[in-house]
Amino acid sequence: MTAPDPADLRAAVWRAAAELFARNGYPEVTIRAIAARAGTSPALVMKVAGSKEELFHRTATISAPVLPDVPLSRLGPALVTELVDRQRRGDLEHLGRAMILRVNAPDPECVRAKFLSGYVEPLTRLLEGPRPELRAELAVAALLGLATTLRFFESPTLLADLDAAEAAYGPIVQRLLDGA
């Protein structure tokens, strides 16, 4: 039997850890679970990745989806459409992932900083006019609220009519972005 390529093993461990931390939160994830997901032993996980906390810091990335390439006047509805489309596909919700990571993180401040730099700062850079930081934070807060209501609370009325939710919520996010 040949030994696994260290780079492949490391990538498998990091991928497994990222998925598990995003779905279950820090306290619920064990080295044993990461090893099982990566198809290796707990000892090898520790050898290639270090401690659970080191693994968390390496893999608990906050990466917002790329902002839609639309005019600023249509950005709110486009952001809501992307969020609703992720819900329809059953894709991992980036905003929800960020929330789970922050709540259970061994270093919540680090996750907070990653969230702000990944979500709020790119949006702030797009906005013109007064108080762009506030407007960006309000829009992200509104999106986080919708994502949480859809994904975590599985709101039956919203889930039953995602088209109506999208049509109603897009203009709300746009008003926050516009500062109106």
N, C-alpha and C positions, 0 to 999 in steps of 0.2 A: 504494500500500500504506500502511495506517495503522500508526502505531507502537503497540506494545502498551501497555496501561494499566500504569503503573509499579507500582501496588498489586497488580494481577493477576500481573505478572511477578515481583515480590518474593515473593508467596505461593507461586507455582509453584517458585521457586528454593529457598525454605525447605523446602517439602514434599519436594522431590527430595533435598535435602541430608539432611534428617532420616531419610528412608527408607534412603538409601545408607549413612550413618554407622551406623545401627542394624543393618543387615544385613552390612556389610563391615568396619566398624571404620575408624578415622581414617586409618591409613597407606594403606589400599587405595583410598580415595576420592580422585578428582581433580576439579579444577574442570571439566575437559572432560566427565567423566562426569555431574557435576551438571547442566551445561548441556544435555547430550544428553537426560537424563531430564526436564528442565524445558522442553525444546523451544526452546532459545535458544542464544546463542553464549557461549563462555567470557568474552569481553570484557564482555558484558552482566551475566553472573553477578558478575564482579568489581565492576562499576559499582554494581549494586544491593545487593550483599551484603558486599563487602569481601573480605578474605583467607579462605583455607580455615579458618584457626583461628578467625576471627571468626564464620564460618558455623557451625562446630562448636559454639562456645559459645552461639550463639543457638538452634540447633536440637536440640542433644543434650539434650533434656529427659528427665527421669526421671519418668514419671507412672504410678504404680501404679493398677491398676483400683480402682474404688470398693469399699470394704469391703462385704461382703454384709450385708444387713439381716436378721440372724438373732440369736437370743439368744447371748450369749457362750459358753454351754455347747455350742453347735453351730458355733462359728466355724471351728475347725480343719477339720472335714469340708467345710464350705462353701468354704473357701479352696482346698482340694485339688480339690474338684469344679470350681471355676472354672478352675484350672490345667489339669486334664485336659480340660475342655470346649474350652479354647483349643487344646490339642493336637489334639483330634478335628477341629476346624474348620480347623486349619492356620493359625490366626491368629498374628500376631507375639507372641512370648512376652516380656512386659514384664521379667521377671527376667533372662532371657537377654540382652535388649537392654541392660539396665543393666550386665551383666557385660562385654559386648563394648565398650561405651562406655568403661568404666573401664580395661580392659586396654590400650587403644590411645590413650587420650586425651592431648592435648598438656598437659593439666592434670588428672591423675588425682584430685587432692585435691578439685577442684571437683565432679567426678562423684561422688566418695564422699559429699560433703556433700549433693548432690541426692538420692542414693540413700537416705541415712539420713532425710532430711526427707520423702521421698516414700513410703517403705515402713515404716520402723521407727517413726517418730514417730507417725503416725496409729494404728498398732496399739497402741503404748504407751499412748496416751491412752484407749483402750478398756479396758485391763486394770486390774483392781482388785487390791489386796493387795500383798504384798512383791515387790520387784525387777521391776517391770513392764518396764523397759528390757531386762533380761537375757532375760526370757521372750519379749518381742517379737523380739529379735535371734535367739534360738534358733529360733523358729517361722519367721522369714524365711529363716534359713540352711537349715532343713529343706526349705522350699518351693523355694529356689534349687537345692538338691541334686536334688530330683525334676525340676525343670524342665530342668536341665542333662543329667541322665541320659536324659530323654525326647527332648529337642530336639537336643542336640548329639552325644550318643553313640548315639542311636537304639537304645536297649536293646531287643533283639528280644523278650525275655520280657515286659517291661513293656508294650511296644507291642501285643503279641499279646493281652494281657488287661488293658486299661485299667480295666475295672470292678473286677477284683481288686486292682489297684494302688491305686485310689481307696479301696476299702473298707479296705485295710490301712493306708494312709498317713494318712487323715483322723484316726483316733484318736491317732496318734503326734503329729501337729501339735497336736491338742487338749491332749494331756498336757503338751506344752511350754508352751502358752499358760496352762494351769492352774497350772503350776509343780509338778506332781506328780512 
